Amino acid sequence: MPVTLDADAAAVYKAFQEAGRPAYETLTPAEARAYYLAARLVTNPEPPPLADVRDLGIPAPHGAIPARLYRPHPVRLVGGLAPALVFFHGGGWVIGNLESHDVVCRTLAQAGELIVISIDYRLAPEHKFPAAVDDAVTATQWVADSAASLGIDATRLSVGGDSAGGNLAAVVAISARDGQGPALAGQVLIYPATDFAMAHPSHSEPETSVLLTHSVIRWFRDHYLTGAADIHDWRASPAKAETLIGLPPAYVLTAGADPLRDEGDEYARRLQEAGVPVTHRNFPGQFHGFFTMGKLLQQANVAANDIGAWLKQTI
């Protein structure tokens, strides 16, 4: 389908091209992580001040999973407890960490007037699939089990994430429905990766290969998965789940110039067909990754406020 970038998105894309931005697939994972982290200084807005920001360690069989709690003011309390969003950062399961998405988590906490807990799950290729899934499931269960001590209302617990993090949030929601986690009140899927078959038209259209290019997606996939069989495992491709019936209400965001656009659109549609309440927001003139670029792209701030309003209404 034809894609025309918004004027500000086109300007940002041009600036990245003129800056000689290296393609991630030409870098080692360690180099890509450093470059991705440095880019946040250019693209992230100023971090909003919050009432409390503190680091946590979540017990796991392999050692503590780093996490960070964000508590805004005001926060919506019922019986002295707040709703919460367990957040998984994007980065293709290879790059990204607590710092890369610090401003995003602060912004969502403020916009939704709720506690956000960001999870620093293990990355590939050092820790291949399903290590990130295992950490996401473990962390979500721990937050539910520790809810009272964290000031969280366990009945108003949701999950969310962008890109690879949206994939993990979708997988955690399915796992929790099937008894491997707590009951969830919502899921926020920001341009999620849902199908590693990569057969949707947006995976081959030239207009969608913007910043997140078709070749870098394959680079992420090859680092994350252990082999072709993993493509069909619903824990890697949540669209492969036997059914989506019984999942919590979903907010799904997609972008027009995004290789993941069509699989995100289809996942939102299939959730609706399964009887799940869905709010689907498409940003046709934006590219994959725009949500973290609120310093440069006003639509990122529009999206954050929209998600915050949805969270207030839903949980």
Secondary structure, DSSP 4 states (H G I P E B T S, - for coil): ------HHHHHHHHHHHHTTPPPGGGS-HHHHHHHHHHHHHHHS-PPPP-SEEEEEEE--TTSPEEEEEEE-SS---BTTBEEEEEEE--STTTS--TTTTHHHHHHHHHHHTSEEEEE----TTTS-TTHHHHHHHHHHHHHHHTHHHHTEEEEEEEEEEETHHHHHHHHHHHHHHTTSS---SEEEEES----TT--SGGGT-GGG-SSS-HHHHHHHHHHH-SSGGGGG-TTT-GGGSS--TTPPPEEEEEEEE-TTHHHHHHHHHHHHHTT--EEEEEEEEEETTGGG-TTT-HHHHHHHHHHHHHHHHH-
